[in-house]
Amino acid sequence: MYKNIIFDWSGVVNDNISPMHQTISAMFKHFGAKSISLGEFRDQWSQPYMSFYNKYIPDISLEEEKAFFIKHISQFPPTPYPGICQLITDLKQNNKNLFVISSDNQEVLLSQIEKFGLTNIFDEIYCDIYDKNLGHKNLIENNQLNKSETVTIGDTTYEISCGNELGISTIGVTWGIHQKQKLLTEKPTHIVDSIFELRDLL
């Protein structure tokens, strides 16, 4: 039974696939890179995220990427995946320790948490995390979490590899960026195709 549950945000809680693809497409056009299809974006996305951007725009800096991305992604209204907010609320009512580790901008993420009705639900929220491996390590150490009771939930191979490297359980969700076959390459502890399956696990 998992007592400590770590959520990635975008792609797990917030449905940002289309807004992210549109923002990246605008960024590529602005910086003179070739356009990228939704399928290529989902297949090629990697983290830490500058490893993705520098493949297509070699000279873009982290500061330039952040400024452009935040400005454009903020134009899209946040949309939670159906059922995920109720699940998170139910987990809190069942005395689970809930955390977020996200590369999302702090102002944007905290605003979405409020809009989704999840204020004061999470025990700790790590925003603007570029190195999620270090983010997971710090969160586990700072909160003295028992690794055998801890699970991290992500929609990309990166979150799965972070959890595997630190010796905690991992759940890959297939409704985010990376599709099922790609997630399976990192050997998650569990993989789920729906919120109902995730609820059963947690």
C-alpha positions in Angstrom: 0.0 0.0 0.0 1.4 3.4 -1.0 1.4 6.0 1.7 3.4 8.7 -0.2 2.3 9.6 -3.7 4.2 12.0 -6.0 2.4 13.4 -9.0 3.9 14.9 -12.1 1.5 17.7 -13.0 1.2 18.3 -16.8 0.3 15.1 -18.6 -0.9 13.5 -15.4 -3.3 16.0 -13.8 -3.5 18.9 -16.4 -4.2 17.9 -20.0 -1.7 20.1 -21.7 -0.7 17.9 -24.8 -2.4 20.1 -27.4 -1.4 23.4 -25.8 2.2 22.2 -25.4 2.4 21.1 -29.0 1.0 24.4 -30.2 3.4 26.4 -28.0 6.3 24.3 -29.2 5.2 24.8 -32.8 5.1 28.6 -32.3 8.5 28.5 -30.7 10.1 26.5 -33.5 8.6 29.0 -36.1 9.9 32.0 -34.1 13.4 30.6 -33.9 13.5 29.4 -37.5 13.2 25.6 -36.9 11.1 23.3 -39.0 7.6 22.5 -37.9 7.0 19.4 -35.8 3.9 17.2 -35.9 2.0 16.1 -32.8 3.2 12.5 -33.3 6.8 13.5 -33.6 6.6 15.8 -30.5 5.1 12.9 -28.4 7.7 10.5 -29.7 10.8 12.7 -29.4 10.0 14.6 -26.2 12.8 14.1 -23.6 13.8 15.6 -20.3 15.5 17.5 -18.9 13.6 19.4 -21.5 16.5 21.4 -23.0 17.7 18.0 -24.4 14.6 18.1 -26.6 14.8 21.8 -27.6 18.5 21.8 -28.4 17.9 19.0 -30.9 15.8 21.3 -33.0 17.1 24.7 -31.9 20.8 24.2 -31.0 21.4 27.8 -29.9 18.3 28.4 -27.7 19.1 29.1 -24.1 17.2 27.9 -21.0 16.1 31.5 -20.3 14.8 32.1 -23.9 12.9 28.8 -23.8 11.3 29.6 -20.4 10.3 33.2 -21.4 8.7 32.0 -24.7 7.0 28.9 -23.3 5.5 30.6 -20.3 4.1 33.5 -22.4 2.4 31.2 -24.9 1.3 28.3 -22.7 -0.5 30.8 -20.4 -2.9 31.6 -23.2 -4.6 28.2 -23.0 -7.1 27.5 -20.3 -6.0 24.6 -18.0 -8.1 21.4 -18.2 -7.8 18.6 -15.7 -8.2 15.0 -17.0 -11.7 13.8 -16.1 -11.8 12.2 -12.6 -8.2 13.1 -11.6 -9.1 15.9 -9.2 -11.7 13.8 -7.4 -9.2 11.0 -7.1 -6.6 13.3 -5.6 -9.2 14.7 -3.1 -10.2 11.1 -2.1 -6.6 10.2 -1.6 -6.2 13.1 0.8 -9.3 12.1 2.7 -7.7 8.7 3.0 -4.7 10.2 4.8 -2.2 9.8 1.9 0.8 12.1 1.7 0.5 13.9 -1.6 3.3 15.8 -3.5 3.9 17.4 -6.8 7.2 17.6 -8.7 6.8 19.6 -11.9 8.9 21.6 -14.4 6.0 24.0 -14.7 6.3 27.6 -13.8 5.4 28.2 -10.2 2.8 31.0 -10.9 1.1 28.9 -13.6 1.0 25.7 -11.6 -0.3 27.2 -8.4 -3.0 29.0 -10.4 -4.0 25.7 -11.9 -4.1 24.0 -8.5 -6.5 26.7 -7.3 -8.7 26.5 -10.4 -8.9 22.7 -10.0 -10.1 23.1 -6.4 -6.9 21.4 -5.0 -5.7 24.2 -2.8 -4.2 22.8 0.5 -4.4 19.2 -0.8 -0.7 18.7 -1.4 1.8 18.4 1.4 4.5 19.9 -0.7 4.8 21.3 -4.2 8.1 21.5 -6.1 7.8 23.9 -9.1 10.2 24.9 -11.8 12.2 21.7 -11.4 14.6 21.2 -14.3 16.3 18.1 -12.9 13.5 15.9 -11.6 15.9 13.2 -10.5 17.4 15.7 -8.0 13.8 17.0 -7.2 12.7 13.5 -6.3 15.8 12.9 -4.2 15.4 16.2 -2.3 11.7 15.6 -1.7 12.2 12.1 -0.3 15.0 13.2 1.9 13.4 16.5 3.1 10.2 14.6 4.1 11.9 11.5 5.4 9.8 9.3 3.2 10.0 5.5 3.4 10.9 4.5 -0.1 8.9 1.2 0.1 5.8 3.2 0.8 6.4 5.8 -2.0 5.3 5.9 -5.6 5.8 8.5 -8.3 3.4 9.0 -11.2 4.4 10.3 -14.6 3.5 10.4 -18.2 7.0 10.2 -19.7 9.9 7.8 -19.4 11.8 10.5 -17.5 9.6 10.3 -14.4 9.8 6.6 -14.6 13.6 6.5 -14.8 13.9 9.0 -11.9 11.8 6.8 -9.7 13.6 3.6 -10.7 17.0 5.2 -10.1 15.9 6.2 -6.6 14.4 2.8 -5.7 10.8 3.9 -5.4 7.8 2.4 -7.2 6.6 4.0 -10.4 3.3 4.4 -12.3 3.3 5.3 -16.0 0.0 6.8 -17.2 -0.8 6.5 -20.9 -3.0 9.6 -21.3 0.0 12.0 -21.4 2.9 12.7 -23.7 4.6 9.3 -24.1 2.5 6.4 -25.3 2.4 3.0 -23.7 5.1 1.2 -25.7 7.6 4.0 -25.0 6.7 4.0 -21.3 7.3 0.3 -21.0 10.9 0.7 -22.2 11.7 2.1 -18.7 10.0 -0.8 -16.9 7.6 1.1 -14.7 6.3 -0.8 -11.6 2.8 -0.3 -13.0 1.2 1.1 -16.1 -2.4 2.4 -16.3 -4.7 3.3 -19.1 -7.4 5.1 -17.1 -8.1 7.0 -14.0 -10.1 4.0 -12.8 -7.0 1.8 -13.0 -5.0 4.4 -11.2 -7.6 4.6 -8.4 -7.5 0.8 -8.0 -3.7 0.9 -7.5 -3.7 3.8 -5.0 
